[in-house]
Amino acid sequence: MKKLGRTKSESVVMQSQNSHGLVRLLETMRVQMEISEEMDIRTRRALLSGMVGKVGKRMDTLLIPLELLCCISRTEFSDKKSYIKWQKRQLNMLEEGLVNHPVVGFGESGRKASELRVLLAKIEESESLPSGTGDLQRTDCLRSLRDIAIPLAERPARGDLTGEICHWADGYHLNVRLYEKLLLSVFDVLDEGKLTEEVEEMLELFKSTWRILGITETIHYTCYAWVLFRQFIITGEQDILQHAIYQLKRIPLKEQRGPQERLHLKSLTCSIQSEKGFQELTFLQSFLLPIKKWADTRLSDYHLHFSEGSKTMENGLVVAMVARRLLLEEPELAMQAAPLTDTEQIEKYVSSSIKHAFARIIEDVETLVDSTNEHPLALLAEETRKFLKKDTTMHLPILTQRHPNAGAVLASLIHKLYGIKLKPFLDSAEHLTEDVVSVFPAADSLEQNLISVITSTCEEGSADSYLKKLNLYKIEIVSGTLVLRWVNSQLARISAWVERVIQQENWAPVSAQQRHGSSIVEVYRIVEETVDQFFALKVPMRPGELSSLFRGIDNAFQVYTRHVLDCLADKEDIIPPVPPLTRYRKESGIKAFVKKELTDSRLPDVRKSTDVNVLTTPTLCVQLNTLFYAISQLNILEDSISGRWTKKYHAHSTKRPTEDNLRNSIQKDSFDGSRKDINAAIDQICEFAGTKTIFWDLREVFIDGLYKPSVHQSRLETLIDPLDVVLNQLCDLIVEPLRDRVVTGLLQASLDGLIRVILDGGPSRLFTPADAKLLEEDLEVLKEFFISGGDGLPRGVVENQVARIRQIIKLQSYESRELIEDLKSASEMEMQGGMGRLGADAKTLIRILCHRSDSEASQFLKKQYKIPKSAS
């Protein structure tokens, strides 16, 4: 206990230190308040004189202005003017404290207040009187003033006992003004933007004035916050604003104040003149409304006032919200119907500031348009997009702390404001002009960015409600319509180009290496040019526009393919008509008679080559090469379009499609139609080339000369050399990938020719069962020719092709009697949908019998089918 206690000497030292600390602090305050040393000395001396004879009295019971007037004489001032000015200040203070703003009503003391004013006027008047008269009047008035002022100042208030406190400066508004003057001393005189180092000690010292000035905790924090805030307005120092915010937060809420303080604050009112006339304000309203007005004004255009950084805006927002919370408890505001919530207030700030900022962007764009070639709406979209990017990084993080969906609010409003400007342009757009190509991508990009802000900043589940409220620009729809118009016009241009180049085509190869025609190169050039222009359109598109482009190009290649096929002669014109069926007549020639059911009613019509326009083999090869070039380049074109579309779609769509959706949209509109037609055309030309070779070019040696007058006298070996010449020519001219298809066409035509010779060779051709072996040998020769020791067609392909003629040759090995028996059964079976024992139909058996050189077959045909003998 002894160690913890202080000795007498230690107590003396501490009191001495405290005394020195207080003196130093008072000196600092004197300097801060710019009070001269002379005035400080006079005041101290006067107060000490005022306390003489008042043992046990507290200093705060002194009527200080009166004591100063009584204890300080004119002689203590260097000049009369200074004295009069000082005296006037003291008289005014008495009048303000005791008469103009008394804390306690006068009641029966009203007469004394009038007398006090008269005395104050006489004291002031005494200075203008002659020296002796004036001094006497002043002395008498001061004595009378003391008699009146002391009772007025000592009127009890708030439960005070008479004489307990002197109410000379605790009336509102005087007390607050005096306290403000004290609080202003906390700022460094050398740097108004900083607080003095002794600020905490000074504030603690100021508490000693609370009793005299009638200051409560709420009044203190309110006044201090106001003083700090006003200093921030003057200096712009954010640290000062931070201190002000701290003091605002310390102002007790209504429920935190005692009942006596609540009653006291309720009694403090003031009147100000506004646009609506005079307005009564409570104590807190008088201080906080200007602060809130300042914050509201700046937050209503925070893009302008808080463009330097986020910290200043955050401070401004805190000031507004704290002041708003305190003001909502005030009587008038509390009774207002449905006041705005904090989130609604934030939305109000956002809405107002966005509108101001957008108006400034429009003004900036109007000045920029003259120096750029961009359309104003495109430039506005780009500048708005830049503004949005900056806003979401600078201001939005602060707003979202108090309103989680602030990003959606600002994005929705920007979307609406730009949409108002954009709508007339959208409504008037009819073609893909330069302005449309400039504005649409910029507007769409802005809309996608705004939607992205909404979806990325909203609380979970709330984004959809904001998105549903958006009146979307629907640029993709309008743009898609315009793109379709453009695509259709381009496709018409392609179609006209196809017609033109096909008419000019002479079917000569482009070069030795490029063995296709020049027309297909021109078609691809115009198609690729159109595709490049399509993807150069930076406007938003839907899969439908791509589908239209695909269909148009697909149709163009189908038209081209049909034109190529139109160049071919009619197949019936190059195949000689089938001779009429006749039966064998040993002693005579051939007399043609055609039975309607079994023979061709057309008479033999052997046309001259000049009557039919039959394309040459080299021409057919160039056509085939051209079609193959078309279909091979088609794959490349399709891959190019697909890749470019995928890239474009990802660049213009917020909702990214899945890979399956993209693939399906492309596959659905691919070039399958033209592929099918081109492949069919290639097959048709290959078939035509083979038919032309056998039935037109080699007609004399093959169709007309083979197996005449008999099989053993005219074998198929004699046709191998002419076939080899034709085959070599085909292989030299045709591109490698088509070689097998062309040779297969020639093989099929050769087999068709051989069947024609055996079954419809005419009356000049006769066969016996013994010829079957020779025919089989010839078939093997033909087969091996096309296989060519493994260098030709695959053996399996050739075997499949020759299988159909093997059965016919096998029928030739049967005797006529067997064929007749099988024909009889075949005729009956055909009626039931079957065939004869030998596996042949009736018509085939009749044709074989017509070419038999025996009487048995002839008699049967005459009796059963009325087939005439050959002409005599």
Secondary structure in CASP SS format (residue, H / E / C, confidence):
PFRMAT SS
TARGET T0000
AUTHOR 0000-0000-0000
METHOD secondary structure of the structure
MODEL  1
M C 1.00
K C 1.00
K C 1.00
L C 1.00
G C 1.00
R C 1.00
T C 1.00
K H 1.00
S H 1.00
E H 1.00
S H 1.00
V H 1.00
V H 1.00
M H 1.00
Q H 1.00
S H 1.00
Q H 1.00
N H 1.00
S H 1.00
H H 1.00
G H 1.00
L H 1.00
V H 1.00
R H 1.00
L H 1.00
L H 1.00
E H 1.00
T H 1.00
M H 1.00
R H 1.00
V H 1.00
Q H 1.00
M C 1.00
E C 1.00
I C 1.00
S C 1.00
E H 1.00
E H 1.00
M H 1.00
D H 1.00
I H 1.00
R H 1.00
T H 1.00
R H 1.00
R H 1.00
A H 1.00
L H 1.00
L H 1.00
S H 1.00
G H 1.00
M C 1.00
V C 1.00
G C 1.00
K C 1.00
V C 1.00
G C 1.00
K C 1.00
R C 1.00
M H 1.00
D H 1.00
T H 1.00
L C 1.00
L C 1.00
I H 1.00
P H 1.00
L H 1.00
E H 1.00
L H 1.00
L H 1.00
C H 1.00
C H 1.00
I C 1.00
S C 1.00
R H 1.00
T H 1.00
E H 1.00
F C 1.00
S C 1.00
D C 1.00
K H 1.00
K H 1.00
S H 1.00
Y H 1.00
I H 1.00
K H 1.00
W H 1.00
Q H 1.00
K H 1.00
R H 1.00
Q H 1.00
L H 1.00
N H 1.00
M H 1.00
L H 1.00
E H 1.00
E H 1.00
G H 1.00
L H 1.00
V H 1.00
N H 1.00
H C 1.00
P C 1.00
V C 1.00
V C 1.00
G C 1.00
F C 1.00
G H 1.00
E H 1.00
S H 1.00
G H 1.00
R H 1.00
K H 1.00
A H 1.00
S H 1.00
E H 1.00
L H 1.00
R H 1.00
V H 1.00
L H 1.00
L H 1.00
A H 1.00
K H 1.00
I H 1.00
E H 1.00
E H 1.00
S H 1.00
E H 1.00
S H 1.00
L C 1.00
P C 1.00
S H 1.00
G H 1.00
T H 1.00
G H 1.00
D H 1.00
L H 1.00
Q H 1.00
R H 1.00
T H 1.00
D H 1.00
C H 1.00
L H 1.00
R H 1.00
S H 1.00
L H 1.00
R H 1.00
D H 1.00
I H 1.00
A H 1.00
I H 1.00
P H 1.00
L H 1.00
A H 1.00
E C 1.00
R C 1.00
P C 1.00
A C 1.00
R C 1.00
G C 1.00
D C 1.00
L C 1.00
T C 1.00
G C 1.00
E C 1.00
I C 1.00
C C 1.00
H C 1.00
W C 1.00
A C 1.00
D C 1.00
G C 1.00
Y C 1.00
H C 1.00
L H 1.00
N H 1.00
V H 1.00
R H 1.00
L H 1.00
Y H 1.00
E H 1.00
K H 1.00
L H 1.00
L H 1.00
L H 1.00
S H 1.00
V H 1.00
F E 1.00
D C 1.00
V C 1.00
L C 1.00
D C 1.00
E C 1.00
G C 1.00
K C 1.00
L E 1.00
T C 1.00
E C 1.00
E C 1.00
V H 1.00
E H 1.00
E H 1.00
M H 1.00
L H 1.00
E H 1.00
L H 1.00
F H 1.00
K H 1.00
S H 1.00
T H 1.00
W H 1.00
R H 1.00
I H 1.00
L H 1.00
G C 1.00
I C 1.00
T C 1.00
E H 1.00
T H 1.00
I H 1.00
H H 1.00
Y H 1.00
T H 1.00
C H 1.00
Y H 1.00
A H 1.00
W H 1.00
V H 1.00
L H 1.00
F H 1.00
R H 1.00
Q H 1.00
F H 1.00
I H 1.00
I H 1.00
T H 1.00
G C 1.00
E C 1.00
Q H 1.00
D H 1.00
I H 1.00
L H 1.00
Q H 1.00
H H 1.00
A H 1.00
I H 1.00
Y H 1.00
Q H 1.00
L H 1.00
K H 1.00
R H 1.00
I C 1.00
P C 1.00
L C 1.00
K H 1.00
E H 1.00
Q H 1.00
R C 1.00
G C 1.00
P H 1.00
Q H 1.00
E H 1.00
R H 1.00
L H 1.00
H H 1.00
L H 1.00
K H 1.00
S H 1.00
L C 1.00
T E 1.00
C E 1.00
S E 1.00
I E 1.00
Q E 1.00
S E 1.00
E C 1.00
K C 1.00
G E 1.00
F E 1.00
Q E 1.00
E E 1.00
L E 1.00
T E 1.00
F H 1.00
L H 1.00
Q H 1.00
S H 1.00
F H 1.00
L H 1.00
L H 1.00
P H 1.00
I H 1.00
K H 1.00
K H 1.00
W H 1.00
A H 1.00
D H 1.00
T H 1.00
R H 1.00
L H 1.00
S C 1.00
D C 1.00
Y H 1.00
H H 1.00
L H 1.00
H H 1.00
F C 1.00
S C 1.00
E C 1.00
G C 1.00
S H 1.00
K H 1.00
T H 1.00
M H 1.00
E H 1.00
N H 1.00
G H 1.00
L H 1.00
V H 1.00
V H 1.00
A H 1.00
M H 1.00
V H 1.00
A H 1.00
R H 1.00
R H 1.00
L H 1.00
L H 1.00
L C 1.00
E C 1.00
E C 1.00
P H 1.00
E H 1.00
L H 1.00
A H 1.00
M C 1.00
Q C 1.00
A C 1.00
A C 1.00
P C 1.00
L C 1.00
T C 1.00
D H 1.00
T H 1.00
E H 1.00
Q H 1.00
I H 1.00
E H 1.00
K H 1.00
Y H 1.00
V H 1.00
S H 1.00
S H 1.00
S H 1.00
I H 1.00
K H 1.00
H H 1.00
A H 1.00
F H 1.00
A H 1.00
R H 1.00
I H 1.00
I H 1.00
E H 1.00
D H 1.00
V H 1.00
E H 1.00
T H 1.00
L H 1.00
V H 1.00
D C 1.00
S C 1.00
T C 1.00
N C 1.00
E C 1.00
H C 1.00
P H 1.00
L H 1.00
A H 1.00
L H 1.00
L H 1.00
A H 1.00
E H 1.00
E H 1.00
T H 1.00
R H 1.00
K H 1.00
F H 1.00
L H 1.00
K H 1.00
K H 1.00
D H 1.00
T H 1.00
T H 1.00
M H 1.00
H C 1.00
L H 1.00
P H 1.00
I H 1.00
L H 1.00
T H 1.00
Q C 1.00
R C 1.00
H C 1.00
P C 1.00
N C 1.00
A H 1.00
G H 1.00
A H 1.00
V H 1.00
L H 1.00
A H 1.00
S H 1.00
L H 1.00
I H 1.00
H H 1.00
K H 1.00
L H 1.00
Y H 1.00
G H 1.00
I H 1.00
K H 1.00
L H 1.00
K H 1.00
P H 1.00
F H 1.00
L H 1.00
D H 1.00
S H 1.00
A C 1.00
E C 1.00
H C 1.00
L C 1.00
T C 1.00
E H 1.00
D H 1.00
V H 1.00
V H 1.00
S H 1.00
V H 1.00
F H 1.00
P H 1.00
A H 1.00
A H 1.00
D H 1.00
S H 1.00
L H 1.00
E H 1.00
Q H 1.00
N H 1.00
L H 1.00
I H 1.00
S H 1.00
V H 1.00
I H 1.00
T H 1.00
S H 1.00
T H 1.00
C C 1.00
E C 1.00
E C 1.00
G C 1.00
S C 1.00
A H 1.00
D H 1.00
S H 1.00
Y H 1.00
L H 1.00
K H 1.00
K H 1.00
L C 1.00
N C 1.00
L C 1.00
Y C 1.00
K C 1.00
I H 1.00
E H 1.00
I H 1.00
V H 1.00
S H 1.00
G H 1.00
T H 1.00
L H 1.00
V H 1.00
L H 1.00
R H 1.00
W H 1.00
V H 1.00
N H 1.00
S H 1.00
Q H 1.00
L H 1.00
A H 1.00
R H 1.00
I H 1.00
S H 1.00
A H 1.00
W H 1.00
V H 1.00
E H 1.00
R H 1.00
V H 1.00
I H 1.00
Q H 1.00
Q H 1.00
E C 1.00
N C 1.00
W C 1.00
A C 1.00
P C 1.00
V C 1.00
S C 1.00
A C 1.00
Q C 1.00
Q C 1.00
R C 1.00
H C 1.00
G C 1.00
S H 1.00
S H 1.00
I H 1.00
V H 1.00
E H 1.00
V H 1.00
Y H 1.00
R H 1.00
I H 1.00
V H 1.00
E H 1.00
E H 1.00
T H 1.00
V H 1.00
D H 1.00
Q H 1.00
F H 1.00
F H 1.00
A H 1.00
L C 1.00
K C 1.00
V C 1.00
P C 1.00
M C 1.00
R C 1.00
P H 1.00
G H 1.00
E H 1.00
L H 1.00
S H 1.00
S H 1.00
L H 1.00
F H 1.00
R H 1.00
G H 1.00
I H 1.00
D H 1.00
N H 1.00
A H 1.00
F H 1.00
Q H 1.00
V H 1.00
Y H 1.00
T H 1.00
R H 1.00
H H 1.00
V H 1.00
L H 1.00
D H 1.00
C C 1.00
L C 1.00
A C 1.00
D C 1.00
K H 1.00
E H 1.00
D H 1.00
I H 1.00
I C 1.00
P C 1.00
P C 1.00
V C 1.00
P C 1.00
P C 1.00
L C 1.00
T C 1.00
R E 1.00
Y C 1.00
R C 1.00
K C 1.00
E C 1.00
S C 1.00
G C 1.00
I C 1.00
K C 1.00
A C 1.00
F C 1.00
V C 1.00
K C 1.00
K C 1.00
E C 1.00
L C 1.00
T C 1.00
D C 1.00
S C 1.00
R C 1.00
L C 1.00
P C 1.00
D C 1.00
V C 1.00
R C 1.00
K C 1.00
S H 1.00
T H 1.00
D H 1.00
V C 1.00
N C 1.00
V C 1.00
L C 1.00
T C 1.00
T H 1.00
P H 1.00
T H 1.00
L H 1.00
C H 1.00
V H 1.00
Q H 1.00
L H 1.00
N H 1.00
T H 1.00
L H 1.00
F H 1.00
Y H 1.00
A H 1.00
I H 1.00
S H 1.00
Q H 1.00
L H 1.00
N H 1.00
I H 1.00
L H 1.00
E H 1.00
D H 1.00
S H 1.00
I H 1.00
S H 1.00
G H 1.00
R H 1.00
W H 1.00
T H 1.00
K H 1.00
K H 1.00
Y H 1.00
H H 1.00
A H 1.00
H H 1.00
S C 1.00
T C 1.00
K C 1.00
R C 1.00
P C 1.00
T C 1.00
E H 1.00
D H 1.00
N H 1.00
L H 1.00
R H 1.00
N H 1.00
S H 1.00
I H 1.00
Q H 1.00
K C 1.00
D C 1.00
S C 1.00
F C 1.00
D H 1.00
G H 1.00
S H 1.00
R H 1.00
K H 1.00
D H 1.00
I H 1.00
N H 1.00
A H 1.00
A H 1.00
I H 1.00
D H 1.00
Q H 1.00
I H 1.00
C H 1.00
E H 1.00
F H 1.00
A H 1.00
G H 1.00
T H 1.00
K H 1.00
T H 1.00
I H 1.00
F H 1.00
W H 1.00
D H 1.00
L C 1.00
R H 1.00
E H 1.00
V H 1.00
F H 1.00
I H 1.00
D C 1.00
G C 1.00
L C 1.00
Y C 1.00
K C 1.00
P C 1.00
S C 1.00
V C 1.00
H C 1.00
Q C 1.00
S C 1.00
R C 1.00
L H 1.00
E H 1.00
T H 1.00
L H 1.00
I H 1.00
D H 1.00
P H 1.00
L H 1.00
D H 1.00
V H 1.00
V H 1.00
L H 1.00
N H 1.00
Q H 1.00
L H 1.00
C H 1.00
D H 1.00
L H 1.00
I C 1.00
V C 1.00
E H 1.00
P H 1.00
L H 1.00
R H 1.00
D H 1.00
R H 1.00
V H 1.00
V H 1.00
T H 1.00
G H 1.00
L H 1.00
L H 1.00
Q H 1.00
A H 1.00
S H 1.00
L H 1.00
D H 1.00
G H 1.00
L H 1.00
I H 1.00
R H 1.00
V H 1.00
I H 1.00
L H 1.00
D C 1.00
G C 1.00
G C 1.00
P C 1.00
S C 1.00
R C 1.00
L C 1.00
F E 1.00
T C 1.00
P C 1.00
A C 1.00
D H 1.00
A H 1.00
K H 1.00
L H 1.00
L H 1.00
E H 1.00
E H 1.00
D H 1.00
L H 1.00
E H 1.00
V H 1.00
L H 1.00
K H 1.00
E H 1.00
F H 1.00
F H 1.00
I H 1.00
S H 1.00
G H 1.00
G H 1.00
D C 1.00
G C 1.00
L C 1.00
P C 1.00
R H 1.00
G H 1.00
V H 1.00
V H 1.00
E H 1.00
N H 1.00
Q H 1.00
V H 1.00
A H 1.00
R H 1.00
I H 1.00
R H 1.00
Q H 1.00
I H 1.00
I H 1.00
K H 1.00
L H 1.00
Q H 1.00
S C 1.00
Y C 1.00
E C 1.00
S H 1.00
R H 1.00
E H 1.00
L H 1.00
I H 1.00
E H 1.00
D H 1.00
L H 1.00
K H 1.00
S H 1.00
A H 1.00
S H 1.00
E H 1.00
M H 1.00
E H 1.00
M H 1.00
Q C 1.00
G C 1.00
G C 1.00
M C 1.00
G C 1.00
R C 1.00
L C 1.00
G C 1.00
A C 1.00
D C 1.00
A H 1.00
K H 1.00
T H 1.00
L H 1.00
I H 1.00
R H 1.00
I H 1.00
L H 1.00
C H 1.00
H C 1.00
R E 1.00
S C 1.00
D C 1.00
S H 1.00
E H 1.00
A H 1.00
S H 1.00
Q H 1.00
F H 1.00
L H 1.00
K H 1.00
K H 1.00
Q H 1.00
Y H 1.00
K C 1.00
I C 1.00
P C 1.00
K E 1.00
S C 1.00
A C 1.00
S C 1.00
END
